[in-house]
Amino acid sequence: MSAVSDRVLTQPALAELANVPATSVWVRSGSLRLHLLDYGPADGVPLVVLPGITSPAITMDFVARELTDLVRPLVLDVRGRGLSDDGPGYDLDAYAADVEAVIDQLNLSAPLLFGHSMGARIAAKAAPSAQGVVLADPPMSHAGRPYPTALDTFAAQLEQAQCGTDADEVAASWPRWPRREQELRAGWLASCSRTAIAATHAGFESEEFPPLWEKLAGPAVLLFGKDSPVVTPEDVTALKRANPAHPLVGIDNAGHMLFWDEPRPALRALRSALKDLLAR
């Protein structure tokens, strides 16, 4: 017998999809049903967008809608989040298989990948299936270096969301975020599986990013927040040394949540990175 899901999605949160200029599409990855938001245009270069550990697809709306003149963003509800099904697995192999299923079943020709945080690790793992990748602040943690945000912190935020949080409570933790992003997090965080978050957090410390970066042969750009505790100045130096073929671009005054902390500069950097990949 399968376990009862702890995920919650209220009608007001679901109704927010009506304010998103995208179409819901569905694919299967094995037995799982995966949900994406397709922003079009249909003839645009596909850009599969992979959000972070507690970020359902709708929370990337403010980024995706600004890219449709360049590409066709398709934002994935990563398994265990949003409207996509739960696991069973939450390791990088499983996540990358989901990306490959999206590319195959939607017949995406020569797609680009863009991922933030957890999504950046997934994009690096799935890079052989794409013509280029943009990686935003991938976790550099490993077995000897804990991820800066403890699992207990994520668990407390999730519990708060499942009890019925609001934008004001979210603002207490994330005061710099745009108000709509605080509202969306309040409504959609509870759609994330506790199991998915815990397993992914463990993966941040058991699955290392540098080996994926070192093997990246295709076009790639890495964005990082200059004030991020996740990608430190020492990490930037090491990444440049490990694979000097790929540019690293820092966002001033931004922490790990660079698109939320500094939306306009981060978006400019992302657009520039995509233009660079498309030119290649």
Contacts in CASP RR format, 6 or more apart in sequence:
PFRMAT RR
TARGET T0000
AUTHOR 0000-0000-0000
METHOD contacts of the structure
MODEL  1
MSAVSDRVLTQPALAELANVPATSVWVRSGSLRLHLLDYGPADGVPLVVL
PGITSPAITMDFVARELTDLVRPLVLDVRGRGLSDDGPGYDLDAYAADVE
AVIDQLNLSAPLLFGHSMGARIAAKAAPSAQGVVLADPPMSHAGRPYPTA
LDTFAAQLEQAQCGTDADEVAASWPRWPRREQELRAGWLASCSRTAIAAT
HAGFESEEFPPLWEKLAGPAVLLFGKDSPVVTPEDVTALKRANPAHPLVG
IDNAGHMLFWDEPRPALRALRSALKDLLAR
5 86 0 8 1.000
5 193 0 8 1.000
6 162 0 8 1.000
6 193 0 8 1.000
6 194 0 8 1.000
6 195 0 8 1.000
7 80 0 8 1.000
7 82 0 8 1.000
7 86 0 8 1.000
7 190 0 8 1.000
7 191 0 8 1.000
7 192 0 8 1.000
7 193 0 8 1.000
8 161 0 8 1.000
8 162 0 8 1.000
8 190 0 8 1.000
8 191 0 8 1.000
9 82 0 8 1.000
9 83 0 8 1.000
9 188 0 8 1.000
9 190 0 8 1.000
9 191 0 8 1.000
10 187 0 8 1.000
10 190 0 8 1.000
12 187 0 8 1.000
13 187 0 8 1.000
13 188 0 8 1.000
13 191 0 8 1.000
16 58 0 8 1.000
16 184 0 8 1.000
16 187 0 8 1.000
16 188 0 8 1.000
17 24 0 8 1.000
17 58 0 8 1.000
20 37 0 8 1.000
20 58 0 8 1.000
20 61 0 8 1.000
20 65 0 8 1.000
21 39 0 8 1.000
21 65 0 8 1.000
22 37 0 8 1.000
22 38 0 8 1.000
22 39 0 8 1.000
22 40 0 8 1.000
22 61 0 8 1.000
22 64 0 8 1.000
22 65 0 8 1.000
22 73 0 8 1.000
22 75 0 8 1.000
23 37 0 8 1.000
23 38 0 8 1.000
23 40 0 8 1.000
24 35 0 8 1.000
24 36 0 8 1.000
24 37 0 8 1.000
24 38 0 8 1.000
24 83 0 8 1.000
25 35 0 8 1.000
25 36 0 8 1.000
25 37 0 8 1.000
25 38 0 8 1.000
25 74 0 8 1.000
25 106 0 8 1.000
26 33 0 8 1.000
26 34 0 8 1.000
26 35 0 8 1.000
26 36 0 8 1.000
27 33 0 8 1.000
27 34 0 8 1.000
27 36 0 8 1.000
27 101 0 8 1.000
27 102 0 8 1.000
27 105 0 8 1.000
27 106 0 8 1.000
28 34 0 8 1.000
28 101 0 8 1.000
28 105 0 8 1.000
29 79 0 8 1.000
29 97 0 8 1.000
29 98 0 8 1.000
29 101 0 8 1.000
29 102 0 8 1.000
30 101 0 8 1.000
31 85 0 8 1.000
32 79 0 8 1.000
32 84 0 8 1.000
32 85 0 8 1.000
32 86 0 8 1.000
32 87 0 8 1.000
32 98 0 8 1.000
33 84 0 8 1.000
33 85 0 8 1.000
34 76 0 8 1.000
34 77 0 8 1.000
34 79 0 8 1.000
34 84 0 8 1.000
34 85 0 8 1.000
34 98 0 8 1.000
34 101 0 8 1.000
34 102 0 8 1.000
35 57 0 8 1.000
35 76 0 8 1.000
35 77 0 8 1.000
35 82 0 8 1.000
35 83 0 8 1.000
35 84 0 8 1.000
36 57 0 8 1.000
36 74 0 8 1.000
36 75 0 8 1.000
36 76 0 8 1.000
36 77 0 8 1.000
36 102 0 8 1.000
36 106 0 8 1.000
37 57 0 8 1.000
37 58 0 8 1.000
37 61 0 8 1.000
37 64 0 8 1.000
37 73 0 8 1.000
37 74 0 8 1.000
37 75 0 8 1.000
38 72 0 8 1.000
38 73 0 8 1.000
38 74 0 8 1.000
39 64 0 8 1.000
39 65 0 8 1.000
39 67 0 8 1.000
39 68 0 8 1.000
39 72 0 8 1.000
39 73 0 8 1.000
39 74 0 8 1.000
39 75 0 8 1.000
40 68 0 8 1.000
40 72 0 8 1.000
40 73 0 8 1.000
41 68 0 8 1.000
41 72 0 8 1.000
42 72 0 8 1.000
43 72 0 8 1.000
44 71 0 8 1.000
44 72 0 8 1.000
45 70 0 8 1.000
45 71 0 8 1.000
45 72 0 8 1.000
45 110 0 8 1.000
45 111 0 8 1.000
45 112 0 8 1.000
45 278 0 8 1.000
46 71 0 8 1.000
46 72 0 8 1.000
46 74 0 8 1.000
46 103 0 8 1.000
46 106 0 8 1.000
46 108 0 8 1.000
46 109 0 8 1.000
46 110 0 8 1.000
46 111 0 8 1.000
46 112 0 8 1.000
47 67 0 8 1.000
47 71 0 8 1.000
47 72 0 8 1.000
47 73 0 8 1.000
47 74 0 8 1.000
47 111 0 8 1.000
47 112 0 8 1.000
47 113 0 8 1.000
47 114 0 8 1.000
47 274 0 8 1.000
48 74 0 8 1.000
48 76 0 8 1.000
48 99 0 8 1.000
48 102 0 8 1.000
48 103 0 8 1.000
48 108 0 8 1.000
48 111 0 8 1.000
48 112 0 8 1.000
48 113 0 8 1.000
48 114 0 8 1.000
48 130 0 8 1.000
49 57 0 8 1.000
49 60 0 8 1.000
49 63 0 8 1.000
49 64 0 8 1.000
49 73 0 8 1.000
49 74 0 8 1.000
49 75 0 8 1.000
49 76 0 8 1.000
49 114 0 8 1.000
49 115 0 8 1.000
50 76 0 8 1.000
50 78 0 8 1.000
50 95 0 8 1.000
50 99 0 8 1.000
50 113 0 8 1.000
50 114 0 8 1.000
50 115 0 8 1.000
50 116 0 8 1.000
50 118 0 8 1.000
50 119 0 8 1.000
50 120 0 8 1.000
50 122 0 8 1.000
50 123 0 8 1.000
51 57 0 8 1.000
51 59 0 8 1.000
51 60 0 8 1.000
51 75 0 8 1.000
51 76 0 8 1.000
51 78 0 8 1.000
51 81 0 8 1.000
51 115 0 8 1.000
51 116 0 8 1.000
51 117 0 8 1.000
51 118 0 8 1.000
51 119 0 8 1.000
52 78 0 8 1.000
52 115 0 8 1.000
52 116 0 8 1.000
52 117 0 8 1.000
52 118 0 8 1.000
52 119 0 8 1.000
53 117 0 8 1.000
53 118 0 8 1.000
53 154 0 8 1.000
53 197 0 8 1.000
53 200 0 8 1.000
53 201 0 8 1.000
54 81 0 8 1.000
54 154 0 8 1.000
54 157 0 8 1.000
54 158 0 8 1.000
54 189 0 8 1.000
54 192 0 8 1.000
54 197 0 8 1.000
55 81 0 8 1.000
55 116 0 8 1.000
55 117 0 8 1.000
56 77 0 8 1.000
56 81 0 8 1.000
56 82 0 8 1.000
56 83 0 8 1.000
56 188 0 8 1.000
56 191 0 8 1.000
56 192 0 8 1.000
57 75 0 8 1.000
57 76 0 8 1.000
57 77 0 8 1.000
57 81 0 8 1.000
57 82 0 8 1.000
57 83 0 8 1.000
58 75 0 8 1.000
58 82 0 8 1.000
58 184 0 8 1.000
58 188 0 8 1.000
59 181 0 8 1.000
59 184 0 8 1.000
59 185 0 8 1.000
59 188 0 8 1.000
60 75 0 8 1.000
60 116 0 8 1.000
60 259 0 8 1.000
61 75 0 8 1.000
61 184 0 8 1.000
62 178 0 8 1.000
62 180 0 8 1.000
62 181 0 8 1.000
62 259 0 8 1.000
62 263 0 8 1.000
63 259 0 8 1.000
63 267 0 8 1.000
63 270 0 8 1.000
64 73 0 8 1.000
64 75 0 8 1.000
65 73 0 8 1.000
66 267 0 8 1.000
66 271 0 8 1.000
67 73 0 8 1.000
67 270 0 8 1.000
67 271 0 8 1.000
67 274 0 8 1.000
70 271 0 8 1.000
70 274 0 8 1.000
70 275 0 8 1.000
70 278 0 8 1.000
71 112 0 8 1.000
71 274 0 8 1.000
71 278 0 8 1.000
74 102 0 8 1.000
74 106 0 8 1.000
74 108 0 8 1.000
76 84 0 8 1.000
76 98 0 8 1.000
76 99 0 8 1.000
76 102 0 8 1.000
77 83 0 8 1.000
77 84 0 8 1.000
78 84 0 8 1.000
78 95 0 8 1.000
78 98 0 8 1.000
78 118 0 8 1.000
78 119 0 8 1.000
78 122 0 8 1.000
78 196 0 8 1.000
79 85 0 8 1.000
79 86 0 8 1.000
79 87 0 8 1.000
79 89 0 8 1.000
79 90 0 8 1.000
79 94 0 8 1.000
79 95 0 8 1.000
79 98 0 8 1.000
79 196 0 8 1.000
80 86 0 8 1.000
80 87 0 8 1.000
80 90 0 8 1.000
80 192 0 8 1.000
80 193 0 8 1.000
80 195 0 8 1.000
80 196 0 8 1.000
81 191 0 8 1.000
81 192 0 8 1.000
81 193 0 8 1.000
81 196 0 8 1.000
82 188 0 8 1.000
82 191 0 8 1.000
82 192 0 8 1.000
83 191 0 8 1.000
86 193 0 8 1.000
86 195 0 8 1.000
86 196 0 8 1.000
87 94 0 8 1.000
87 193 0 8 1.000
87 195 0 8 1.000
87 196 0 8 1.000
89 199 0 8 1.000
90 195 0 8 1.000
90 196 0 8 1.000
90 199 0 8 1.000
90 200 0 8 1.000
91 199 0 8 1.000
91 203 0 8 1.000
91 207 0 8 1.000
92 121 0 8 1.000
92 122 0 8 1.000
92 125 0 8 1.000
92 203 0 8 1.000
92 207 0 8 1.000
93 125 0 8 1.000
95 119 0 8 1.000
95 122 0 8 1.000
95 125 0 8 1.000
95 126 0 8 1.000
96 122 0 8 1.000
96 125 0 8 1.000
96 126 0 8 1.000
96 129 0 8 1.000
99 113 0 8 1.000
99 122 0 8 1.000
99 123 0 8 1.000
99 126 0 8 1.000
99 129 0 8 1.000
100 126 0 8 1.000
100 129 0 8 1.000
102 108 0 8 1.000
103 111 0 8 1.000
103 129 0 8 1.000
103 130 0 8 1.000
110 130 0 8 1.000
110 131 0 8 1.000
111 129 0 8 1.000
111 130 0 8 1.000
111 131 0 8 1.000
112 130 0 8 1.000
112 131 0 8 1.000
112 132 0 8 1.000
112 133 0 8 1.000
112 134 0 8 1.000
112 274 0 8 1.000
112 277 0 8 1.000
112 278 0 8 1.000
113 123 0 8 1.000
113 126 0 8 1.000
113 127 0 8 1.000
113 129 0 8 1.000
113 130 0 8 1.000
113 132 0 8 1.000
113 133 0 8 1.000
113 134 0 8 1.000
114 123 0 8 1.000
114 133 0 8 1.000
114 134 0 8 1.000
114 136 0 8 1.000
114 270 0 8 1.000
114 274 0 8 1.000
115 122 0 8 1.000
115 123 0 8 1.000
115 133 0 8 1.000
115 134 0 8 1.000
115 135 0 8 1.000
115 136 0 8 1.000
116 136 0 8 1.000
116 137 0 8 1.000
116 258 0 8 1.000
116 259 0 8 1.000
117 136 0 8 1.000
117 137 0 8 1.000
117 138 0 8 1.000
117 139 0 8 1.000
117 230 0 8 1.000
117 256 0 8 1.000
118 139 0 8 1.000
118 200 0 8 1.000
118 204 0 8 1.000
119 138 0 8 1.000
120 135 0 8 1.000
120 136 0 8 1.000
120 137 0 8 1.000
120 138 0 8 1.000
120 139 0 8 1.000
120 209 0 8 1.000
120 222 0 8 1.000
121 138 0 8 1.000
121 139 0 8 1.000
121 207 0 8 1.000
121 209 0 8 1.000
121 212 0 8 1.000
123 130 0 8 1.000
123 133 0 8 1.000
123 134 0 8 1.000
123 135 0 8 1.000
124 133 0 8 1.000
124 135 0 8 1.000
124 138 0 8 1.000
124 209 0 8 1.000
124 212 0 8 1.000
124 213 0 8 1.000
124 216 0 8 1.000
125 212 0 8 1.000
127 133 0 8 1.000
127 212 0 8 1.000
127 216 0 8 1.000
127 218 0 8 1.000
127 220 0 8 1.000
131 218 0 8 1.000
131 219 0 8 1.000
131 277 0 8 1.000
132 218 0 8 1.000
132 219 0 8 1.000
132 220 0 8 1.000
132 277 0 8 1.000
133 216 0 8 1.000
133 218 0 8 1.000
133 219 0 8 1.000
133 220 0 8 1.000
133 221 0 8 1.000
133 277 0 8 1.000
134 220 0 8 1.000
134 221 0 8 1.000
134 222 0 8 1.000
134 223 0 8 1.000
134 270 0 8 1.000
134 273 0 8 1.000
134 274 0 8 1.000
134 277 0 8 1.000
135 220 0 8 1.000
135 221 0 8 1.000
135 222 0 8 1.000
135 223 0 8 1.000
136 222 0 8 1.000
136 223 0 8 1.000
136 224 0 8 1.000
136 258 0 8 1.000
136 259 0 8 1.000
136 266 0 8 1.000
136 270 0 8 1.000
137 223 0 8 1.000
137 224 0 8 1.000
137 225 0 8 1.000
137 228 0 8 1.000
137 230 0 8 1.000
137 231 0 8 1.000
137 255 0 8 1.000
137 256 0 8 1.000
137 258 0 8 1.000
138 209 0 8 1.000
138 213 0 8 1.000
138 222 0 8 1.000
138 230 0 8 1.000
138 231 0 8 1.000
139 147 0 8 1.000
139 204 0 8 1.000
139 209 0 8 1.000
139 230 0 8 1.000
140 209 0 8 1.000
140 210 0 8 1.000
140 230 0 8 1.000
140 231 0 8 1.000
140 232 0 8 1.000
140 235 0 8 1.000
141 147 0 8 1.000
141 148 0 8 1.000
141 204 0 8 1.000
141 205 0 8 1.000
141 230 0 8 1.000
142 205 0 8 1.000
142 206 0 8 1.000
142 208 0 8 1.000
143 205 0 8 1.000
143 206 0 8 1.000
144 205 0 8 1.000
145 205 0 8 1.000
146 205 0 8 1.000
147 201 0 8 1.000
147 204 0 8 1.000
147 205 0 8 1.000
147 230 0 8 1.000
148 229 0 8 1.000
148 230 0 8 1.000
148 256 0 8 1.000
151 197 0 8 1.000
151 198 0 8 1.000
151 201 0 8 1.000
151 202 0 8 1.000
154 197 0 8 1.000
154 201 0 8 1.000
155 194 0 8 1.000
155 197 0 8 1.000
155 198 0 8 1.000
157 173 0 8 1.000
157 189 0 8 1.000
158 189 0 8 1.000
158 190 0 8 1.000
158 192 0 8 1.000
158 194 0 8 1.000
158 197 0 8 1.000
160 169 0 8 1.000
161 185 0 8 1.000
161 186 0 8 1.000
161 187 0 8 1.000
161 189 0 8 1.000
161 190 0 8 1.000
162 190 0 8 1.000
164 186 0 8 1.000
164 190 0 8 1.000
165 186 0 8 1.000
165 187 0 8 1.000
165 189 0 8 1.000
166 186 0 8 1.000
167 179 0 8 1.000
167 182 0 8 1.000
167 183 0 8 1.000
167 185 0 8 1.000
167 186 0 8 1.000
169 186 0 8 1.000
170 177 0 8 1.000
170 182 0 8 1.000
170 183 0 8 1.000
170 185 0 8 1.000
170 186 0 8 1.000
171 177 0 8 1.000
171 179 0 8 1.000
171 182 0 8 1.000
174 181 0 8 1.000
174 182 0 8 1.000
174 185 0 8 1.000
174 257 0 8 1.000
174 260 0 8 1.000
176 260 0 8 1.000
176 261 0 8 1.000
177 185 0 8 1.000
177 257 0 8 1.000
177 260 0 8 1.000
177 261 0 8 1.000
178 260 0 8 1.000
178 263 0 8 1.000
181 260 0 8 1.000
210 238 0 8 1.000
210 239 0 8 1.000
210 242 0 8 1.000
213 222 0 8 1.000
213 239 0 8 1.000
213 242 0 8 1.000
213 243 0 8 1.000
213 246 0 8 1.000
214 242 0 8 1.000
214 243 0 8 1.000
216 243 0 8 1.000
216 246 0 8 1.000
219 246 0 8 1.000
219 276 0 8 1.000
219 277 0 8 1.000
219 280 0 8 1.000
220 246 0 8 1.000
221 246 0 8 1.000
221 247 0 8 1.000
221 248 0 8 1.000
221 249 0 8 1.000
221 273 0 8 1.000
221 276 0 8 1.000
221 277 0 8 1.000
222 239 0 8 1.000
222 246 0 8 1.000
222 247 0 8 1.000
222 248 0 8 1.000
222 249 0 8 1.000
223 248 0 8 1.000
223 249 0 8 1.000
223 250 0 8 1.000
223 251 0 8 1.000
223 258 0 8 1.000
223 266 0 8 1.000
223 269 0 8 1.000
223 270 0 8 1.000
223 273 0 8 1.000
224 231 0 8 1.000
224 235 0 8 1.000
224 236 0 8 1.000
224 248 0 8 1.000
224 249 0 8 1.000
224 250 0 8 1.000
224 251 0 8 1.000
224 258 0 8 1.000
225 231 0 8 1.000
225 250 0 8 1.000
225 251 0 8 1.000
225 254 0 8 1.000
225 255 0 8 1.000
225 256 0 8 1.000
225 258 0 8 1.000
225 261 0 8 1.000
226 250 0 8 1.000
226 251 0 8 1.000
226 252 0 8 1.000
226 253 0 8 1.000
226 254 0 8 1.000
226 255 0 8 1.000
227 253 0 8 1.000
227 254 0 8 1.000
227 255 0 8 1.000
228 254 0 8 1.000
228 255 0 8 1.000
228 256 0 8 1.000
228 258 0 8 1.000
229 255 0 8 1.000
229 256 0 8 1.000
230 255 0 8 1.000
230 256 0 8 1.000
231 239 0 8 1.000
231 256 0 8 1.000
236 248 0 8 1.000
239 248 0 8 1.000
240 248 0 8 1.000
247 273 0 8 1.000
247 276 0 8 1.000
249 269 0 8 1.000
249 272 0 8 1.000
249 273 0 8 1.000
250 269 0 8 1.000
251 258 0 8 1.000
251 261 0 8 1.000
251 262 0 8 1.000
251 265 0 8 1.000
251 266 0 8 1.000
251 269 0 8 1.000
252 262 0 8 1.000
252 265 0 8 1.000
253 261 0 8 1.000
253 262 0 8 1.000
253 265 0 8 1.000
254 261 0 8 1.000
254 262 0 8 1.000
254 265 0 8 1.000
254 266 0 8 1.000
255 261 0 8 1.000
258 266 0 8 1.000
259 266 0 8 1.000
259 267 0 8 1.000
259 270 0 8 1.000
END
